[in-house]
Amino acid sequence: MKPHHQPTFRSLAALLALTLGAVFGLAAQAQTPGQATPHLVLKESVLQMPKSDTQEVRVLTASFKPGDQTVFHTHRSPVTVYVLEGQFTLDLEGRAPVVLSAGQAFVEPPNVKMTGYNKSATDALRVVIFYVSDPGTPFLDPAH
């Protein structure tokens, strides 16, 4: 009997890419009426992805009231944030602040101290957060 192997994140990602390619066809082709076509928001090569045989894929949402902010923190693997509504300001230690508006995305690098803000005095902020990590890894680690 052959041993059972769980698929790796890379093999799952490759399968997903092939499937989406087959379903949606080439981006250069005209869209058929009534058929949804994906729109690329962000494409970035990243380092320090988990390397274990099994990873957890997590998708979270966060809502910030005017003036809200995250704790000062780091992430153990890359984290992608996509802004649904409002404006998100991310202060990364040793780097220029990043300001994202609705429809924009950014990959937060691992092991960099940061704080995210809704600097608006009047508008709410809503984001979607996506990341892949080793199972059981906390979303963030508070930094000092």
C-alpha positions as CSV (number, residue, x, y, z in Angstrom):
1,M,0.0,0.0,0.0
2,K,1.3,3.5,-0.9
3,P,1.8,5.9,2.0
4,H,-0.8,8.8,2.0
5,H,0.8,12.2,1.4
6,Q,-1.0,15.4,2.1
7,P,-0.6,18.0,-0.7
8,T,1.8,20.8,0.0
9,F,0.8,24.5,-0.3
10,R,2.9,24.8,-3.4
11,S,1.1,21.8,-5.1
12,L,-2.3,23.2,-4.0
13,A,-1.4,26.7,-5.3
14,A,-0.2,25.2,-8.7
15,L,-3.5,23.2,-8.9
16,L,-5.5,26.3,-8.1
17,A,-3.6,28.3,-10.8
18,L,-4.2,25.6,-13.4
19,T,-7.9,25.4,-12.5
20,L,-8.4,29.1,-12.6
21,G,-6.6,29.3,-15.9
22,A,-8.8,26.6,-17.4
23,V,-12.0,28.2,-16.0
24,F,-11.3,31.8,-16.8
25,G,-9.0,31.3,-19.9
26,L,-6.4,33.8,-20.9
27,A,-6.7,37.4,-19.6
28,A,-6.4,38.7,-23.1
29,Q,-9.7,37.1,-24.2
30,A,-12.8,39.2,-24.2
31,Q,-15.2,38.5,-21.3
32,T,-18.3,36.6,-22.2
33,P,-21.5,38.5,-21.0
34,G,-22.7,37.1,-17.7
35,Q,-19.4,35.4,-16.9
36,A,-17.2,36.7,-14.0
37,T,-13.5,37.3,-14.7
38,P,-11.0,37.7,-11.9
39,H,-9.1,41.1,-11.6
40,L,-5.5,40.9,-10.5
41,V,-5.1,43.3,-7.5
42,L,-1.6,42.3,-6.3
43,K,1.1,40.0,-7.5
44,E,4.3,39.8,-5.4
45,S,7.0,37.2,-4.8
46,V,7.6,36.7,-1.1
47,L,10.2,35.1,1.1
48,Q,9.8,33.2,4.4
49,M,6.6,31.2,3.5
50,P,6.0,28.2,5.8
51,K,7.8,25.0,4.7
52,S,6.0,22.3,6.6
53,D,3.9,19.7,4.7
54,T,0.7,21.2,6.1
55,Q,-0.2,24.9,6.3
56,E,-3.3,26.7,7.4
57,V,-4.8,29.3,5.1
58,R,-6.6,32.0,7.0
59,V,-8.8,34.8,5.8
60,L,-9.9,37.4,8.4
61,T,-11.8,40.6,8.3
62,A,-11.2,43.6,10.5
63,S,-13.2,46.8,11.1
64,F,-11.6,49.9,12.5
65,K,-13.6,52.8,13.8
66,P,-12.2,56.3,13.2
67,G,-8.9,56.6,15.1
68,D,-8.5,52.8,15.8
69,Q,-5.1,51.1,15.5
70,T,-3.6,47.7,15.9
71,V,-1.1,46.7,18.6
72,F,2.6,47.2,17.8
73,H,3.4,43.7,16.4
74,T,5.2,41.4,14.0
75,H,4.0,38.4,11.8
76,R,5.8,35.1,11.4
77,S,5.0,34.8,7.7
78,P,3.8,37.3,5.0
79,V,0.3,38.7,5.6
80,T,-1.7,40.3,2.8
81,V,-4.2,43.1,3.6
82,Y,-6.8,44.2,1.2
83,V,-8.8,47.4,1.9
84,L,-12.6,47.1,1.3
85,E,-13.5,50.6,2.7
86,G,-11.7,53.6,4.0
87,Q,-7.9,54.2,4.2
88,F,-5.4,52.0,6.0
89,T,-2.0,53.4,7.1
90,L,0.7,51.0,8.0
91,D,3.8,52.2,9.9
92,L,6.6,49.7,9.4
93,E,9.7,50.0,11.5
94,G,12.6,51.4,9.5
95,R,10.5,52.1,6.4
96,A,8.2,54.8,5.0
97,P,4.5,54.5,6.0
98,V,2.3,52.7,3.5
99,V,-1.2,54.2,2.8
100,L,-3.8,52.1,1.1
101,S,-7.2,53.0,-0.1
102,A,-10.2,50.9,-1.0
103,G,-9.4,48.3,-3.7
104,Q,-5.6,48.3,-2.9
105,A,-3.6,45.5,-1.3
106,F,-0.2,45.2,0.4
107,V,1.9,42.3,1.6
108,E,3.1,42.9,5.2
109,P,6.6,41.4,5.5
110,P,7.4,38.9,8.2
111,N,9.5,39.8,11.3
112,V,9.1,43.6,10.8
113,K,7.6,45.6,13.7
114,M,4.5,47.5,12.6
115,T,1.2,49.2,13.6
116,G,-1.8,49.7,11.4
117,Y,-4.1,52.7,11.7
118,N,-7.4,54.2,10.6
119,K,-6.2,57.8,10.8
120,S,-9.6,59.2,9.7
121,A,-11.6,61.2,12.2
122,T,-14.9,60.4,10.5
123,D,-14.7,57.3,8.2
124,A,-14.7,53.6,9.1
125,L,-12.0,51.2,7.7
126,R,-12.7,47.6,6.7
127,V,-10.0,45.2,5.5
128,V,-9.6,41.6,4.5
129,I,-6.5,39.8,5.7
130,F,-5.1,36.7,4.1
131,Y,-2.1,34.6,5.2
132,V,-0.7,31.1,5.2
133,S,1.1,29.7,8.2
134,D,2.2,26.6,10.0
135,P,-0.9,25.1,11.8
136,G,-1.5,26.8,15.2
137,T,0.7,29.8,14.5
138,P,-0.7,33.0,16.1
139,F,-1.8,35.7,13.7
140,L,0.6,38.2,15.3
141,D,3.2,38.5,18.0
142,P,3.0,41.7,20.1
143,A,6.3,43.7,19.8
144,H,8.0,45.8,22.4
